[in-house]
Amino acid sequence: MVYYAGVDLGATNVRAIVGDESGRSLASSRNATPRGPTGIDVTEQVLETLREACGTAGIEPAQVDAVGIGSIGPFDLAEGAVIDPANLPDTIDRIPLTGPISKLVDSDSVYLHNDTNAGVIGERFHSDRNPDDMVYVTISSGIGAGVCCDGGIIDGWDGNAGEVGHCVVDPRGRLTCGCGIDGHWEAYCSGNNIPEYTRLLAEDDPTIETDLPLEDPDFTAKDVFDLAGVDELADHTIEQVAHWNAIGISNIVHSYAPLVVSLGGAVVLHNEELVADPIRERVPDMVMSNVPEITVTDLGDDVVLEGALASAMTDGTGDRRRL
């Protein structure tokens, strides 16, 4: 039997899956992404998570024929490594991936993708209806997009195409992104940064009443969405986040002309009515070209992992014709 594996390296969790030649999942594993002290610690956790998935599947890692990886970026694609990830501590400056995984499974067939590119591979591989021109957008701890144009996944020469979360939506640059640059979409609307944006909006208008724990270091985006409809500041924040999200999605539509935009990531999946619905409502008024169908992924938080597995099965392309 032929075995394939997929790895999803996120800022919060490392996940791995082992499947057979039909794409059927045999086993999976999940661990927390280490916060350092170095990138090697993250690499070791990736390897351990893959070992665990193989063990649960009852196989040795060397029996895996190919591995697909969907990972946070940015990349040094030539070296198969993540460099200076925006949503991990500054001490983590380099995370080797393809080399160590290749040694673990004793195969050169290891395919590294931006996590959102793995997401769009997963969307297309597991659906008969998704077209050759579509975009998968994740709004989670960070924001990014996987783009399929004319049937081909756009990786970019360095693997960093689709970093739409680092497009400027606010030229005033009132908030600084985790990458260190001001005004980025991710700085306002990602799960990691919504709390800071909420605090900024509270400073802008001290008369807004709120029960949000703004001074609590454990204050999260979930707190904001949980008080939707009952807290003035929470509602104001959600309204402003919707504005920036619609701008970001409209920019994607004008850049790539997708027929479908599929949304995913924890912020969307846990708050579809508060996040996805406002995007659907606003984008038609911002777009001068074709307005795409805006959906939420059916694969939930497995979309990147399933895309990574599909990448392994199709020589890194996600193209079913390679099966």
Secondary structure as GFF3:
##gff-version 3
##sequence-region A 1 323
A	DSSP	beta_strand	3	9	.	.	.	ID=ss1
A	DSSP	beta_strand	13	20	.	.	.	ID=ss2
A	DSSP	beta_strand	25	32	.	.	.	ID=ss3
A	DSSP	alpha_helix	39	57	.	.	.	ID=ss4
A	DSSP	three_ten_helix	61	63	.	.	.	ID=ss5
A	DSSP	beta_strand	64	71	.	.	.	ID=ss6
A	DSSP	beta_strand	75	76	.	.	.	ID=ss7
A	DSSP	beta_strand	81	83	.	.	.	ID=ss8
A	DSSP	beta_strand	94	96	.	.	.	ID=ss9
A	DSSP	alpha_helix	98	105	.	.	.	ID=ss10
A	DSSP	beta_strand	110	114	.	.	.	ID=ss11
A	DSSP	alpha_helix	115	125	.	.	.	ID=ss12
A	DSSP	beta_strand	134	139	.	.	.	ID=ss13
A	DSSP	beta_strand	143	149	.	.	.	ID=ss14
A	DSSP	beta_strand	152	153	.	.	.	ID=ss15
A	DSSP	three_ten_helix	164	166	.	.	.	ID=ss16
A	DSSP	alpha_helix	185	189	.	.	.	ID=ss17
A	DSSP	alpha_helix	194	204	.	.	.	ID=ss18
A	DSSP	alpha_helix	221	226	.	.	.	ID=ss19
A	DSSP	alpha_helix	232	256	.	.	.	ID=ss20
A	DSSP	beta_strand	260	264	.	.	.	ID=ss21
A	DSSP	alpha_helix	266	269	.	.	.	ID=ss22
A	DSSP	alpha_helix	272	282	.	.	.	ID=ss23
A	DSSP	three_ten_helix	283	285	.	.	.	ID=ss24
A	DSSP	beta_strand	293	296	.	.	.	ID=ss25
A	DSSP	three_ten_helix	300	302	.	.	.	ID=ss26
A	DSSP	alpha_helix	303	313	.	.	.	ID=ss27
A	DSSP	three_ten_helix	320	322	.	.	.	ID=ss28
###
